[in-house]
Amino acid sequence: FKELELGLFVSDRRNQRRAAEKHTSPLTPNTHQPPKHTPTARAERRRAHPPVVFLKTHRTGSSTVQNILFRLGERESATFAFPSRTFQFNYPDRFRATFVDELPEGSSQFDLLCSHMRLDLREVRKVMPQNAVFITLLRDPIKTFESVFGYYTSTVPAFFTARRAAANEGKSALSVFLDSPEIFWDPKEPGNGLAKNPMSFDMGLNNQKWNGSWPEDLAQLEEAFQLVMIAEHFDESLVLLGALLGLKHEDLAYLRLNVRAGNSVTELDENMQAKVRSWNVLDTLLYDFFVQVFWEKAAQFGMERLKADVEQLKAFTEDVQRKCVSRTEVPPKELEDLLRPWQTETATIVGYEVQGNLSLQDQGFCIRMMLPELQYHSHLYFKQYGRDMRAWFPTYVLENPK
Ligand SMILES: Nc1ncnc2c1ncn2[C@@H]1O[C@H](COP(=O)(O)OS(=O)(=O)O)[C@@H](OP(=O)(O)O)[C@H]1O
C-alpha cells in the first residue's frame, strides 16, 4: 500500500472530479512520478492468485467480500472486469459480455470480476479466463428479504406501490406488502427482480416460480461455483475462501460494510417471518441447498482445522479493527464524503471513523478496509483506465427518480 499517501484523500465529489481532470485519483499521490500500475507493469507482473468471479448478490454482505477482493486486486495490480457504465452490469438485465468495459491497454486478461449482476454463466465465461474461480455469497433468506425491502423500498416498483398503500392504511410498508404481495408484484416489470426470491434472481434462476429445470439449474450452479459462502458463517466462509485462493489472514481481515442503522431494521415476528419465507420459498430452497454444500466443503477441509483457522482469523481481525477504527456505527452526516456509504431514501447506512495517528501505510490499509463500494469502485476504475467512470449514480436510481 505504499502508493497511498496521507492528505491526498479528497473529501468531496468536486475534488474527486478535479483530481480526475488532473489525471490523478483521490487515493493516489499527486506526484510527478509515473503511476505505479502502468499498463506495462500490469502486463509484466505474475499474479499469485487465480482469476476470480465473485457474483455480488444483493444485501447478503457482498460489499464486505467485494472490499476484500478490491484490496487484493489493487495490491496485485489485477485487471478488473468493470461494467462499462456505472457500478453494475446493466442490472437487472441478465449479464452479457458486452456489458464489460474494454480490456485496458497492456492487459492480456481480466483477473477479477466482482460487481453486481444478474448471472448468465455462459456470458461470464466469454469474458473471464477459463481457470477463473467462481464464488458467491448467500444469506438467510428472511434476513436478506427484510434487508432488500428496507433498502430498496423506494426503488423496486412492487415495494414502493406497497409503501404508498401503507401510507393510507397507517401500517408498515413491509406488513402491507406481505399481507398480499401478489397485488403489488407485477412479474413483467423488470425492476421487480429483487421483489421475490432476490438471491435466486441474482443467480440467474427463475425466481418467479419453481419449474422442472430448477434441480438441474442448481446442480449446474454447484458445479460452476467452487465456493458459495454463507453470511451466517462468514468467518468460516473466509477461511475456505483463503484456502481456495491461497490468501493469508492479513488478506482476509475485514469490517462489516453497508450495514443499516438499527432504526432502519424491522424486527419480524414469527408470523411475518413465515410470510417472508413463503413468499421467498425458492430462496429458501437455494440457501438450504448451498448450506449443505458448504458444510460438505468444510468437512473436506477438516472441521478441526476450520475451527482453529476461524479463531486465528477472528483474533487477527479484532486486532486490525482495534488498530483502524476509532468509532463504529457512525451516522452518515458525521462521515466525510470519502467514507460515507450510499444512502437510500428508506435506509440509513452507517460507517466508520478511522483512527488518528496512524502511519501512512497503516492509514492507507485502514481507509481501504472501510471504503464504501462506490468510492472504491470508482477509485479502481480510475486507476485502471485513467479516466472517470461514465456515471456516478447506479442506473436504478436514474431510471426510477424519486
Ligand atoms: N460480515 C458480514 N456478515 C454478515 N452480514 C454482513 C456482513 N457484512 C455486512 N453484512 C450485512 O449485509 C448487508 C449488506 O449487504 P450487501 O453489501 O450485499 O448490500 S448491497 O446489495 O451491496 O447493497 C447488511 O445487512 P443489513 O444491515 O441487515 O441491511 C449488512 O449488515
PDBQT file of the ligand as one rigid body, heavy atoms in Angstrom, charges set to zero:
ROOT
HETATM    1  N1  LIG A 501     -19.578  -9.952   7.542  1.00  0.00    +0.000 N 
HETATM    2  C1  LIG A 501     -20.897  -9.898   7.440  1.00  0.00    +0.000 A 
HETATM    3  N2  LIG A 501     -21.653 -10.919   7.870  1.00  0.00    +0.000 NA
HETATM    4  C2  LIG A 501     -22.997 -10.860   7.809  1.00  0.00    +0.000 A 
HETATM    5  N3  LIG A 501     -23.682  -9.795   7.297  1.00  0.00    +0.000 NA
HETATM    6  C3  LIG A 501     -22.960  -8.770   6.852  1.00  0.00    +0.000 A 
HETATM    7  C4  LIG A 501     -21.545  -8.762   6.883  1.00  0.00    +0.000 A 
HETATM    8  N4  LIG A 501     -21.123  -7.595   6.345  1.00  0.00    +0.000 NA
HETATM    9  C5  LIG A 501     -22.227  -6.902   6.010  1.00  0.00    +0.000 A 
HETATM   10  N5  LIG A 501     -23.338  -7.599   6.319  1.00  0.00    +0.000 N 
HETATM   11  C6  LIG A 501     -24.739  -7.202   6.104  1.00  0.00    +0.000 C 
HETATM   12  O1  LIG A 501     -25.033  -7.364   4.709  1.00  0.00    +0.000 OA
HETATM   13  C7  LIG A 501     -25.944  -6.341   4.275  1.00  0.00    +0.000 C 
HETATM   14  C8  LIG A 501     -25.323  -5.535   3.160  1.00  0.00    +0.000 C 
HETATM   15  O2  LIG A 501     -25.178  -6.404   2.069  1.00  0.00    +0.000 OA
HETATM   16  P1  LIG A 501     -24.518  -6.003   0.675  1.00  0.00    +0.000 P 
HETATM   17  O3  LIG A 501     -23.244  -5.334   0.909  1.00  0.00    +0.000 OA
HETATM   18  O4  LIG A 501     -24.522  -7.233  -0.133  1.00  0.00    +0.000 OA
HETATM   19  O5  LIG A 501     -25.589  -4.962   0.123  1.00  0.00    +0.000 OA
HETATM   20  S1  LIG A 501     -25.679  -4.328  -1.352  1.00  0.00    +0.000 S 
HETATM   21  O6  LIG A 501     -26.512  -5.200  -2.163  1.00  0.00    +0.000 OA
HETATM   22  O7  LIG A 501     -24.346  -4.192  -1.904  1.00  0.00    +0.000 OA
HETATM   23  O8  LIG A 501     -26.350  -3.022  -1.117  1.00  0.00    +0.000 OA
HETATM   24  C9  LIG A 501     -26.231  -5.525   5.501  1.00  0.00    +0.000 C 
HETATM   25  O9  LIG A 501     -27.372  -6.119   6.110  1.00  0.00    +0.000 OA
HETATM   26  P2  LIG A 501     -28.486  -5.235   6.869  1.00  0.00    +0.000 P 
HETATM   27  O10 LIG A 501     -27.741  -4.358   7.837  1.00  0.00    +0.000 OA
HETATM   28  O11 LIG A 501     -29.376  -6.250   7.525  1.00  0.00    +0.000 OA
HETATM   29  O12 LIG A 501     -29.187  -4.456   5.807  1.00  0.00    +0.000 OA
HETATM   30  C10 LIG A 501     -25.005  -5.755   6.375  1.00  0.00    +0.000 C 
HETATM   31  O13 LIG A 501     -25.261  -5.522   7.750  1.00  0.00    +0.000 OA
ENDROOT
TORSDOF 0
